Amino acid sequence: MEKKELLSEAINSCSIYEFLEEKLKRYLKKLTKLEHSNLYESVISEVEKSLISIVLKETEGNQLKAAKTLGINRNTLRSKIKAYKIKI
């Protein structure tokens, strides 16, 4: 299932909290050493990268529209695109 489809499913079937809770529980079961992982950073990075990718697809790569949708500055968006190596 594509990220876009997952997001649509989440919005239509339950709250974002419920969706993330279910997905994170599955993700945590896969981790073997929670005490030695950088869990917070890993999860936040993956969610942010996915969200940016989805919004960029929805705006057909228009960074200004994507930045407005996300509520961030265009330069911040560009930095994140570069950092996450997101293809437009």
N, C-alpha and C positions, 0 to 999 in steps of 0.2 A: 504494500500500500504506500502511495506517495505521501510526502509530508503534507502537501496541500489537502489531500483526501483525509488524512488523519486529523488535520485541523478542522475541516468541515464536519467530520464525524463528531469531534469533541464539542463543537459549538451546537450542533443539532441534538445530540443525545444527552449531554450532561454539562455541568459547569466545568470551566477550565480547571478548577481545583480538583474535581473528581477525576477528570481525564488525566491530569498530571500525577495524581496520587496513584492511580492504577499503573501507569507506565513506569513511574519511579520505583514502585514496589518490585516490579519485574526486573528493572535495571539493577536494583540493589541486591537481589538474589544472585545475580551473575557475578557480583564483586566478591572477591575472596578475602581481601584485607582492607576492610573499611577504615581501621584505625590508622593505616598508613597511606590512605588515598587522599587526594585533594578533591573530595566529593563536591563541595560547594562550587568551586571554580569550574569543575568539569561539567556539572549539570547546567549552571548558568551559561557557560560558553556554548554548549550544545543547543540550548533553548534559544539563545540570542541569535546564533548563526542560522538556525532553522527559520526563525521569525523573519529575519532580514531577507533570507532567500525567498520565502513565500511572498513577502510584500513586494520585493523587486519583480517577481514574476507577475504578480497582480497588476503592477504599474508598468508592465512591459519594459522594465529596465530604466524607467525614468527616476533618476535618483532624487530629484527635487520633490516629486510626488511621494516617493517612498519615505523620504525623511519627514515630510509633513504628516504622513499617515502614522509613522512611528513616534512622532512627537520629539524628534531629535534634529539637531543642526545638520545640514548637508555635509559639512566637512567631517563631522563626527561619523556620519554614515559612511563616507568614503574611507575613513580610517579603518572602520570595522570591516568593510568589504575587503580592504587590502590585508588586514590582520587575519581574517578568516579564509582568505583566498577564495572568495565567492566569485564565480563566473557569472557575468551578466549577459 
